[in-house]
């Protein structure tokens, strides 16, 4: 059987078995399999409107802790917070930046569930020291930065 070549059908079958065994499950399949498990980051909305990003420049509500700075704006139309992340290339390559973004999205969702992140628009700026920081450290800095935000809103136009 060693010297025998496989036919096209056998070769295709063997290849599909190798791929099926060696492939990791996708994130969607892992998150969506259990109907009781929440989607990652589901407690916060994304900010996609350019006008909101412009308004962040005039906001005086800023809090900083370690490698994170948080800027806040009032949001009237929703009972959920909206969060955006500013992570420059100085922080690291795409893999590092995307990992930080995923970790911070989960930390923001957890902070929302604990009542720390109240409804509003938030811009989280990440500085280079955040690269390689463990999730617990990032989560602690995010919550500390949010707690340091002033309570009143003052926006310059």
MONOR-V593719 format. One record per pair of residues at least 24 apart in sequence whose C-alpha atoms are under 10 Angstrom apart, sorted by the first residue. I is the first residue (numbers start at 1). GAP is how many residues later the second one is. Records with the same first field share a line. If there is no record, write none. Layout:
BEGIN
I=GAP + GAP
END
This chain:
BEGIN
39=67 + 70
40=62 + 63 + 65 + 66 + 67 + 69 + 70
41=61 + 62 + 63 + 64 + 65 + 66 + 67 + 68 + 69 + 71
42=38 + 63 + 64 + 66 + 67 + 68
43=37 + 38 + 39 + 62 + 63 + 65 + 66 + 67 + 68 + 69 + 70
44=35 + 36 + 37 + 38 + 39 + 40 + 61 + 62 + 64 + 65 + 66 + 67 + 68 + 69 + 73 + 75 + 77
45=33 + 35 + 36 + 37 + 38 + 39 + 60 + 64 + 74 + 75 + 76
46=35 + 36 + 37 + 38 + 39 + 59 + 75 + 76
47=34 + 35 + 36 + 37 + 38 + 74 + 75 + 76
48=34 + 35 + 36
52=69 + 70 + 71
53=31 + 68 + 69 + 70
54=103
55=100 + 101 + 102
56=65 + 66 + 67 + 99 + 100
57=98 + 99 + 100
58=96 + 97 + 98 + 99
59=94 + 95 + 96 + 97 + 98
60=89 + 90 + 92 + 93 + 94 + 95 + 96
61=61 + 85 + 87 + 88 + 89 + 90 + 91 + 92 + 93 + 94
62=60 + 61 + 62 + 83 + 84 + 86 + 87 + 88
63=61 + 79 + 80 + 81 + 82 + 83 + 84 + 85 + 86 + 87
64=60 + 61 + 77 + 78 + 79 + 80 + 81 + 82 + 83 + 84 + 85
65=73 + 75 + 76 + 77 + 78 + 79 + 80 + 81 + 82 + 83
66=60 + 61 + 63 + 64 + 71 + 72 + 74 + 75 + 76 + 78 + 79
67=58 + 59 + 60 + 61 + 62 + 63 + 64 + 66 + 71 + 74 + 75 + 78
68=56 + 57 + 58 + 59 + 60 + 61 + 62 + 70 + 73 + 74 + 75 + 76 + 77 + 78
69=54 + 55 + 56 + 57 + 58 + 72 + 73 + 75 + 76 + 77 + 79 + 80
70=52 + 53 + 54 + 55 + 56 + 72 + 73 + 74 + 75 + 76 + 77 + 78 + 79
71=50 + 51 + 52 + 53 + 54 + 74 + 75 + 78
72=47 + 48 + 49 + 50 + 51 + 52 + 74 + 77 + 78 + 79 + 81 + 83
73=46 + 47 + 48 + 49 + 50 + 79 + 80 + 81 + 82
74=44 + 45 + 46 + 47 + 48 + 78 + 79 + 80 + 81
75=43 + 44 + 45 + 46 + 47
76=43 + 44 + 45
77=42 + 43
78=41 + 42
79=39 + 40 + 41
80=32 + 37 + 38 + 39 + 40 + 41
81=27 + 28 + 31 + 36 + 37 + 38 + 39 + 40 + 41
82=26 + 35 + 36 + 37 + 38 + 39 + 40 + 41
83=25 + 26 + 34 + 36 + 37 + 38 + 39 + 40 + 41
84=37 + 38 + 39 + 40 + 41
85=37 + 38 + 39 + 40 + 41
86=37 + 38 + 39 + 40 + 41
87=37 + 38 + 39 + 40 + 41 + 43
88=37 + 38 + 39 + 40
89=38 + 39
90=36 + 37 + 38 + 39 + 41
91=35 + 36 + 37 + 38 + 39 + 40 + 41
92=35 + 36 + 37 + 38 + 39 + 40
93=38
96=34 + 35 + 36
97=29 + 31 + 33 + 34
99=32 + 33
100=26 + 30 + 31 + 32 + 33 + 34 + 35 + 38
101=25
103=31 + 32 + 33 + 35 + 36
104=31 + 34 + 35 + 38
105=34
106=29 + 33
107=28 + 29 + 31 + 32 + 33 + 34 + 35 + 36
108=31 + 34 + 35
110=29 + 33
111=28 + 29 + 31 + 32 + 35
112=31
116=26 + 27 + 28 + 30 + 31
117=25 + 26 + 29 + 30
118=28
122=24
END
